[in-house]
C-alpha cells in the first residue's frame, strides 16, 4: 500500500489534479509540507500516550502520508529509504 500511495503522490506532483489535497500541499511548498510532518508527528506521540489504538493507527497513517509527500518534494523515493534500511540491516547483521 505504501508503494501505491507513493506512486499516486508522485503522479499528483507531475500531473496536478484540481482540488487534490496532495496538489495543494505541493503548491504551498516546502515549509507547509514540513510543518504538516511536524504536526502529524506530534499527533502520533499524543495518540500513543493515551488516545487508544485506533487513534494511533489513524495518526500514524496521516504521518506516513505526509512523510511520503515530503520525500516526493525532495525527489526521494520510498525505494531510496528502503535501500537505506536494507544497508543498515546488512551492516548490523554482518552482511
DRENDO-1510 file (C-alpha; in Angstrom, 1 decimal, always signed):
<recs>
REC; n; res; u; v; w
REC; 1; UNK; +0.0; +0.0; +0.0 .
REC; 2; UNK; +2.8; +2.4; +0.8 .
REC; 3; UNK; +4.3; +1.9; -2.7 .
REC; 4; UNK; +0.9; +2.5; -4.3 .
REC; 5; UNK; +0.4; +5.7; -2.2 .
REC; 6; UNK; +3.9; +6.9; -3.0 .
REC; 7; UNK; +3.3; +6.4; -6.8 .
REC; 8; UNK; +0.0; +8.3; -6.5 .
REC; 9; UNK; +1.7; +11.2; -4.7 .
REC; 10; UNK; +4.4; +11.3; -7.4 .
REC; 11; UNK; +1.7; +11.3; -10.1 .
REC; 12; UNK; -0.1; +14.2; -8.4 .
REC; 13; UNK; +3.2; +16.1; -8.3 .
REC; 14; UNK; +3.8; +15.6; -12.0 .
REC; 15; UNK; +0.2; +15.9; -13.1 .
REC; 16; UNK; -1.7; +18.1; -10.7 .
REC; 17; UNK; -5.4; +17.5; -10.2 .
REC; 18; UNK; -7.6; +20.4; -9.2 .
REC; 19; UNK; -8.9; +20.1; -5.7 .
REC; 20; UNK; -6.4; +17.4; -4.7 .
REC; 21; UNK; -5.1; +17.9; -1.1 .
REC; 22; UNK; -1.7; +16.5; -2.3 .
REC; 23; UNK; -1.5; +19.0; -5.1 .
REC; 24; UNK; -2.4; +21.8; -2.6 .
REC; 25; UNK; +0.5; +20.7; -0.4 .
REC; 26; UNK; +2.9; +20.8; -3.3 .
REC; 27; UNK; +1.6; +24.2; -4.5 .
REC; 28; UNK; +2.0; +25.7; -1.0 .
REC; 29; UNK; +5.6; +24.5; -0.8 .
REC; 30; UNK; +8.3; +23.1; +1.4 .
REC; 31; UNK; +7.6; +25.0; +4.6 .
REC; 32; UNK; +3.9; +23.9; +4.6 .
REC; 33; UNK; +4.8; +20.3; +3.9 .
REC; 34; UNK; +7.4; +20.3; +6.7 .
REC; 35; UNK; +5.0; +21.9; +9.1 .
REC; 36; UNK; +2.5; +19.2; +8.4 .
REC; 37; UNK; +5.1; +16.4; +9.0 .
REC; 38; UNK; +5.8; +18.0; +12.4 .
REC; 39; UNK; +2.2; +18.4; +13.3 .
REC; 40; UNK; +1.4; +14.8; +12.4 .
REC; 41; UNK; +4.5; +13.5; +14.3 .
REC; 42; UNK; +3.2; +15.3; +17.4 .
REC; 43; UNK; -0.3; +13.9; +16.9 .
REC; 44; UNK; +1.2; +10.4; +16.7 .
REC; 45; UNK; +3.0; +11.0; +20.0 .
REC; 46; UNK; -0.2; +12.3; +21.7 .
REC; 47; UNK; -2.2; +9.3; +20.4 .
REC; 48; UNK; +0.4; +6.9; +21.7 .
REC; 49; UNK; +0.2; +8.5; +25.1 .
REC; 50; UNK; -3.4; +7.5; +25.7 .
REC; 51; UNK; -5.8; +8.1; +22.9 .
REC; 52; UNK; -6.2; +4.5; +22.1 .
REC; 53; UNK; -5.1; +2.0; +19.5 .
REC; 54; UNK; -7.4; +3.2; +16.7 .
REC; 55; UNK; -6.4; +6.8; +17.1 .
REC; 56; UNK; -2.7; +5.8; +17.0 .
REC; 57; UNK; -3.3; +3.9; +13.8 .
REC; 58; UNK; -5.1; +6.8; +12.2 .
REC; 59; UNK; -2.5; +9.3; +13.2 .
REC; 60; UNK; +0.3; +7.0; +12.0 .
REC; 61; UNK; -1.4; +6.8; +8.6 .
REC; 62; UNK; -1.5; +10.6; +8.5 .
REC; 63; UNK; +2.2; +10.8; +9.3 .
REC; 64; UNK; +3.2; +8.2; +6.8 .
REC; 65; UNK; +1.2; +10.0; +4.1 .
REC; 66; UNK; +2.8; +13.4; +4.9 .
REC; 67; UNK; +6.3; +11.8; +5.0 .
REC; 68; UNK; +5.7; +10.4; +1.5 .
REC; 69; UNK; +4.7; +13.9; +0.3 .
REC; 70; UNK; +7.9; +15.3; +1.9 .
REC; 71; UNK; +10.0; +12.7; +0.3 .
REC; 72; UNK; +8.4; +13.4; -3.1 .
REC; 73; UNK; +9.1; +17.1; -2.6 .
REC; 74; UNK; +12.8; +16.4; -2.3 .
REC; 75; UNK; +12.9; +13.8; -5.1 .
REC; 76; UNK; +13.5; +10.9; -2.7 .
REC; 77; UNK; +11.6; +7.7; -3.4 .
REC; 78; UNK; +10.3; +5.1; -0.9 .
REC; 79; UNK; +12.7; +2.7; -2.6 .
REC; 80; UNK; +15.6; +5.0; -1.6 .
REC; 81; UNK; +14.5; +4.8; +2.1 .
REC; 82; UNK; +14.1; +1.0; +1.8 .
REC; 83; UNK; +17.6; +0.7; +0.3 .
REC; 84; UNK; +19.0; +2.7; +3.3 .
REC; 85; UNK; +17.1; +0.4; +5.7 .
REC; 86; UNK; +18.4; -2.7; +4.0 .
REC; 87; UNK; +22.0; -1.3; +4.1 .
REC; 88; UNK; +21.7; -0.6; +7.8 .
REC; 89; UNK; +20.3; -4.1; +8.4 .
REC; 90; UNK; +23.1; -5.7; +6.4 .
REC; 91; UNK; +25.8; -3.8; +8.2 .
REC; 92; UNK; +24.3; -4.6; +11.6 .
REC; 93; UNK; +23.9; -8.3; +10.9 .
REC; 94; UNK; +27.4; -8.5; +9.3 .
REC; 95; UNK; +26.2; -8.8; +5.7 .
</recs>
